[in-house]
Amino acid sequence: MNSNPNIHPQCREAINRLMKMKDPKFPDFVDLKTYGNDVYSSMGWDQLQRFINEKTVVVVEQFEDEANILSALRWVARGLPVSLAIRKVRADHSLYRYKTPNRE
């Protein structure tokens, strides 16, 4: 279970719910939000480097856009597994690509 005290309690609950789903769908990822800014929201490459390892390097390989890479790493930092973080960012990108590119 995710017990990260650095994120909003509703975000933590939403991450836990998503992780329990057998087969989360597009709307489930779109509905996942941060509920405001948290310590990860403004993190850039320097701060997120510590979350890159052999499991998370796939995030870097999945996206060409730096904003998407950073967004996915932020979700991993919040406690979302890598595969779900990638799906979350893909859902957000497809929904918001014509709006703010770094929207979470």
Backbone as ProteinMPNN parsed JSONL, in Angstrom:
{"seq_chain_A": "MNSNPNIHPQCREAINRLMKMKDPKFPDFVDLKTYGNDVYSSMGWDQLQRFINEKTVVVVEQFEDEANILSALRWVARGLPVSLAIRKVRADHSLYRYKTPNRE", "coords_chain_A": {"N_chain_A": [[0.818, -1.186, 0.0], [0.415, 2.24, -0.676], [1.883, 4.656, 1.269], [2.667, 7.265, 1.254], [3.446, 10.24, 2.725], [3.751, 12.689, 1.533], [1.938, 13.386, -0.377], [-1.383, 14.435, -1.324], [-4.046, 13.249, 0.7], [-6.355, 12.3, -0.673], [-5.325, 11.804, -3.194], [-3.535, 9.778, -2.599], [-5.365, 7.795, -1.781], [-6.716, 7.461, -4.224], [-4.658, 6.467, -5.853], [-4.179, 4.049, -4.544], [-6.669, 2.799, -4.968], [-6.657, 2.585, -7.785], [-4.497, 0.866, -8.117], [-5.538, -1.467, -7.099], [-7.374, -2.242, -8.948], [-8.357, -4.625, -11.361], [-8.263, -4.389, -14.16], [-7.683, -1.497, -15.106], [-9.241, 1.215, -16.836], [-9.232, 3.747, -19.482], [-10.821, 6.039, -18.494], [-10.398, 5.716, -15.748], [-7.74, 6.363, -15.4], [-7.722, 9.004, -16.273], [-9.297, 10.139, -14.314], [-7.637, 10.064, -12.106], [-5.942, 12.23, -10.05], [-3.867, 14.852, -8.67], [-4.935, 16.418, -6.711], [-4.275, 19.076, -6.138], [-1.174, 20.933, -5.741], [1.762, 19.104, -4.874], [4.743, 17.961, -3.17], [6.059, 16.826, -5.297], [5.135, 17.984, -7.592], [6.499, 20.232, -8.665], [8.964, 19.251, -9.162], [11.933, 18.85, -11.042], [14.263, 17.53, -13.491], [16.666, 17.262, -11.951], [15.826, 16.741, -9.286], [14.213, 14.509, -9.679], [15.906, 12.53, -10.513], [16.663, 10.654, -8.598], [14.645, 8.81, -8.603], [14.974, 7.3, -10.799], [15.738, 4.193, -11.991], [16.551, 0.738, -12.733], [13.962, -0.201, -13.149], [12.419, 2.077, -13.65], [13.583, 3.277, -15.817], [12.387, 2.604, -18.156], [10.346, 4.412, -18.454], [11.585, 6.689, -19.478], [12.232, 5.699, -21.947], [9.749, 5.39, -23.121], [8.58, 7.799, -23.843], [8.911, 10.675, -25.933], [8.682, 13.324, -25.4], [9.841, 15.569, -23.05], [8.29, 16.69, -20.982], [6.302, 14.76, -20.601], [7.841, 12.601, -19.721], [8.834, 13.616, -17.299], [6.403, 13.993, -15.953], [5.475, 11.337, -15.735], [7.519, 10.257, -14.125], [7.061, 11.75, -11.841], [4.594, 10.693, -11.059], [5.397, 8.089, -10.48], [7.054, 8.661, -8.313], [5.121, 9.434, -6.536], [4.045, 7.041, -5.905], [2.813, 5.392, -7.752], [2.9, 2.454, -9.677], [5.314, 1.79, -12.281], [4.257, 0.873, -14.814], [1.585, 1.681, -14.619], [1.915, 4.402, -14.248], [2.918, 5.165, -16.733], [0.685, 4.604, -18.333], [-1.098, 6.434, -17.193], [0.054, 8.926, -17.876], [-0.035, 8.737, -20.656], [-2.815, 8.716, -21.027], [-3.493, 11.245, -20.0], [-2.008, 12.822, -21.791], [-3.252, 12.263, -24.254], [-5.712, 13.35, -23.739], [-5.217, 16.022, -23.016], [-3.446, 17.128, -24.85], [-3.701, 19.297, -26.551], [-3.8, 21.376, -24.898], [-2.277, 22.706, -21.979], [0.978, 21.477, -22.016], [2.315, 20.209, -19.863], [0.532, 19.253, -18.032], [-0.86, 17.736, -15.147]], "CA_chain_A": [[0.0, 0.0, 0.0], [1.119, 3.515, -0.731], [1.697, 5.439, 2.492], [3.473, 8.454, 1.028], [2.849, 11.395, 3.4], [4.02, 13.904, 0.767], [0.887, 13.635, -1.362], [-2.709, 14.679, -0.777], [-4.685, 11.98, 1.09], [-7.259, 11.821, -1.727], [-4.468, 11.267, -4.254], [-3.048, 8.495, -2.075], [-6.491, 6.861, -1.868], [-6.979, 7.195, -5.64], [-3.584, 5.588, -6.318], [-4.446, 2.72, -3.976], [-7.825, 2.238, -5.689], [-6.227, 2.227, -9.135], [-3.607, -0.297, -8.02], [-6.347, -2.647, -6.778], [-8.211, -2.594, -10.1], [-7.832, -5.712, -12.174], [-8.005, -3.899, -15.514], [-8.115, -0.097, -15.176], [-9.535, 1.74, -18.175], [-8.881, 5.141, -19.761], [-11.419, 7.004, -17.55], [-9.795, 5.548, -14.427], [-6.481, 7.111, -15.403], [-8.062, 10.425, -16.383], [-9.843, 10.557, -13.018], [-6.562, 10.153, -11.115], [-5.352, 13.566, -10.027], [-3.036, 15.139, -7.498], [-5.718, 17.208, -5.742], [-3.46, 20.237, -5.797], [0.269, 20.733, -5.848], [2.444, 18.411, -3.797], [6.195, 18.161, -3.257], [6.554, 16.305, -6.574], [4.577, 18.761, -8.709], [7.461, 21.156, -9.263], [10.276, 18.611, -9.32], [12.494, 18.738, -12.376], [15.199, 16.423, -13.699], [17.629, 17.106, -10.862], [15.202, 16.107, -8.135], [13.61, 13.229, -10.046], [16.963, 11.559, -10.834], [16.726, 9.59, -7.589], [13.595, 7.832, -8.863], [15.309, 6.555, -12.01], [16.487, 2.965, -11.754], [16.327, -0.218, -13.823], [12.526, -0.341, -13.386], [11.814, 3.31, -14.151], [14.231, 3.749, -17.045], [11.437, 2.367, -19.239], [9.585, 5.658, -18.621], [12.363, 7.543, -20.375], [12.181, 5.088, -23.279], [8.379, 5.393, -23.631], [8.127, 9.124, -24.268], [9.876, 11.573, -26.555], [8.471, 14.638, -24.808], [10.39, 15.668, -21.704], [7.209, 16.956, -20.032], [5.661, 13.48, -20.307], [8.791, 11.815, -18.914], [8.826, 14.179, -15.945], [5.101, 13.713, -15.36], [5.448, 9.918, -15.363], [8.409, 10.07, -12.975], [6.374, 12.318, -10.674], [3.6, 9.712, -10.617], [6.149, 7.001, -9.833], [7.478, 9.175, -7.011], [3.936, 9.454, -5.67], [3.733, 5.67, -5.529], [2.176, 4.639, -8.822], [3.841, 1.574, -10.371], [5.782, 2.316, -13.561], [3.333, 0.582, -15.917], [0.4, 2.518, -14.456], [2.338, 5.794, -14.461], [3.003, 5.34, -18.187], [-0.688, 4.667, -18.834], [-1.669, 7.688, -16.71], [0.572, 10.035, -18.687], [-0.595, 8.583, -22.004], [-4.223, 9.153, -20.978], [-3.481, 12.704, -19.872], [-1.498, 13.415, -23.03], [-4.27, 12.184, -25.304], [-6.82, 14.223, -23.371], [-4.815, 17.416, -22.854], [-2.324, 17.475, -25.727], [-3.899, 20.596, -27.192], [-3.811, 22.38, -23.838], [-0.981, 22.829, -21.336], [1.671, 20.208, -22.242], [2.829, 19.569, -18.644], [-0.575, 19.147, -17.095], [-0.961, 16.45, -14.432]], "C_chain_A": [[0.866, 1.256, 0.0], [0.838, 4.289, 0.545], [2.518, 6.722, 2.42], [2.813, 9.672, 1.679], [3.004, 12.705, 2.63], [2.97, 14.207, -0.294], [-0.446, 13.826, -0.639], [-3.356, 13.332, -0.43], [-5.638, 11.424, 0.032], [-6.472, 11.24, -2.9], [-3.955, 9.892, -3.838], [-4.145, 7.434, -2.167], [-6.775, 6.478, -3.318], [-5.918, 6.269, -6.234], [-3.832, 4.172, -5.813], [-5.612, 2.037, -4.679], [-7.415, 1.751, -7.073], [-5.362, 0.971, -9.109], [-4.377, -1.582, -7.721], [-7.202, -3.109, -7.952], [-7.539, -3.676, -10.925], [-7.429, -5.233, -13.561], [-8.474, -2.455, -15.64], [-8.241, 0.38, -16.621], [-9.142, 3.21, -18.268], [-9.498, 6.122, -18.759], [-10.832, 6.906, -16.139], [-8.493, 6.334, -14.324], [-6.732, 8.616, -15.49], [-8.559, 10.955, -15.04], [-8.776, 10.689, -11.934], [-5.944, 11.542, -11.186], [-4.613, 13.78, -8.712], [-3.794, 15.861, -6.396], [-4.914, 18.392, -5.227], [-1.985, 19.929, -5.954], [0.793, 19.984, -4.634], [3.941, 18.596, -3.994], [6.756, 17.713, -4.599], [6.157, 17.178, -7.767], [5.593, 19.652, -9.408], [8.841, 20.541, -9.448], [10.678, 18.533, -10.786], [13.459, 17.564, -12.434], [16.105, 16.182, -12.493], [17.034, 16.363, -9.68], [14.665, 14.709, -8.449], [14.641, 12.15, -10.382], [16.97, 10.389, -9.855], [15.658, 8.527, -7.777], [13.868, 7.012, -10.124], [16.2, 5.373, -11.63], [16.174, 1.992, -12.885], [14.843, -0.42, -14.12], [11.929, 0.907, -14.034], [12.452, 3.826, -15.435], [13.315, 3.538, -18.249], [10.577, 3.607, -19.49], [10.281, 6.556, -19.631], [12.283, 7.018, -21.801], [10.795, 5.191, -23.923], [7.941, 6.715, -24.252], [9.254, 9.917, -24.907], [9.845, 12.937, -25.885], [8.951, 14.657, -23.353], [9.304, 15.903, -20.656], [6.497, 15.665, -19.646], [6.557, 12.592, -19.453], [8.756, 12.304, -17.469], [7.504, 13.896, -15.246], [5.021, 12.259, -14.893], [6.343, 9.653, -14.154], [7.79, 10.658, -11.703], [5.331, 11.341, -10.148], [4.264, 8.511, -9.958], [6.572, 7.436, -8.435], [6.309, 9.202, -6.028], [3.507, 8.057, -5.258], [3.041, 4.839, -6.584], [3.212, 3.724, -9.477], [4.147, 2.104, -11.778], [4.775, 2.086, -14.689], [2.073, 1.444, -15.836], [0.727, 3.992, -14.654], [2.417, 6.098, -15.955], [1.596, 5.466, -18.773], [-1.379, 5.961, -18.409], [-1.229, 8.844, -17.591], [0.065, 9.931, -20.12], [-2.045, 9.05, -22.05], [-4.287, 10.671, -20.894], [-3.045, 13.364, -21.172], [-2.56, 13.379, -24.122], [-5.438, 13.116, -25.013], [-6.442, 15.694, -23.434], [-3.767, 17.897, -23.851], [-2.475, 18.828, -26.41], [-3.974, 21.726, -26.176], [-2.396, 22.484, -23.268], [-0.229, 21.505, -21.433], [2.128, 19.513, -20.969], [1.739, 19.413, -17.587], [-0.603, 17.771, -16.455], [-2.371, 16.225, -14.034]], "O_chain_A": [[1.928, 1.293, 0.621], [-0.321, 4.55, 0.87], [3.009, 7.202, 3.442], [1.743, 10.098, 1.244], [2.445, 13.726, 3.032], [3.099, 15.184, -1.032], [-0.605, 13.426, 0.514], [-3.225, 12.374, -1.192], [-5.722, 10.209, -0.144], [-6.919, 10.281, -3.529], [-3.946, 8.957, -4.638], [-3.885, 6.305, -2.583], [-7.043, 5.314, -3.614], [-6.241, 5.386, -7.029], [-3.709, 3.208, -6.568], [-5.558, 0.839, -4.956], [-7.777, 0.65, -7.487], [-5.484, 0.111, -9.982], [-3.912, -2.672, -8.056], [-7.699, -4.236, -7.956], [-6.331, -3.653, -11.158], [-6.382, -5.621, -14.079], [-9.535, -2.197, -16.209], [-7.461, 0.004, -17.496], [-8.77, 3.835, -17.274], [-8.779, 6.963, -18.218], [-10.777, 7.903, -15.418], [-8.186, 6.903, -13.277], [-6.034, 9.405, -14.853], [-8.269, 12.094, -14.675], [-9.004, 11.37, -10.934], [-5.483, 11.977, -12.241], [-4.727, 12.989, -7.776], [-3.329, 15.906, -5.257], [-4.884, 18.666, -4.027], [-1.6, 18.801, -6.262], [0.334, 20.194, -3.512], [4.36, 19.319, -4.899], [7.824, 18.175, -5.001], [6.779, 17.108, -8.827], [5.543, 19.805, -10.628], [9.782, 21.229, -9.844], [9.872, 18.196, -11.653], [13.474, 16.712, -11.545], [16.29, 15.044, -12.063], [17.662, 15.458, -9.131], [14.664, 13.831, -7.586], [14.285, 10.98, -10.521], [17.254, 9.256, -10.244], [15.744, 7.454, -7.18], [13.083, 6.131, -10.475], [17.264, 5.537, -11.031], [15.59, 2.387, -13.893], [14.494, -0.779, -15.245], [11.034, 0.804, -14.872], [11.907, 4.727, -16.073], [13.457, 4.228, -19.258], [10.128, 3.83, -20.615], [9.645, 7.112, -20.526], [12.268, 7.797, -22.754], [10.678, 5.09, -25.144], [7.038, 6.746, -25.087], [10.406, 9.841, -24.478], [10.864, 13.624, -25.813], [8.511, 13.85, -22.535], [9.392, 15.366, -19.552], [6.127, 15.49, -18.485], [6.071, 11.904, -18.556], [8.66, 11.508, -16.535], [7.495, 13.588, -14.054], [4.556, 11.983, -13.787], [5.963, 8.902, -13.255], [7.977, 10.117, -10.613], [5.192, 11.172, -8.936], [3.744, 7.975, -8.979], [6.462, 6.665, -7.482], [6.498, 9.013, -4.826], [2.687, 7.904, -4.352], [2.71, 3.681, -6.331], [4.307, 4.184, -9.802], [3.32, 2.788, -12.382], [4.472, 3.013, -15.441], [1.554, 1.888, -16.86], [-0.096, 4.748, -15.171], [2.022, 7.181, -16.388], [1.344, 6.332, -19.611], [-2.159, 6.526, -19.176], [-2.054, 9.656, -18.009], [-0.236, 10.953, -20.736], [-2.457, 9.707, -23.005], [-5.043, 11.309, -21.626], [-3.641, 14.349, -21.605], [-2.746, 14.363, -24.838], [-6.081, 13.616, -25.936], [-7.246, 16.525, -23.855], [-3.247, 19.001, -23.691], [-1.481, 19.438, -26.804], [-4.184, 22.884, -26.535], [-1.422, 22.362, -24.01], [-0.747, 20.487, -20.972], [2.316, 18.296, -20.995], [2.016, 19.44, -16.388], [-0.398, 16.76, -17.127], [-2.685, 15.205, -13.422]]}, "name": "protein", "num_of_chains": 1, "seq": "MNSNPNIHPQCREAINRLMKMKDPKFPDFVDLKTYGNDVYSSMGWDQLQRFINEKTVVVVEQFEDEANILSALRWVARGLPVSLAIRKVRADHSLYRYKTPNRE"}
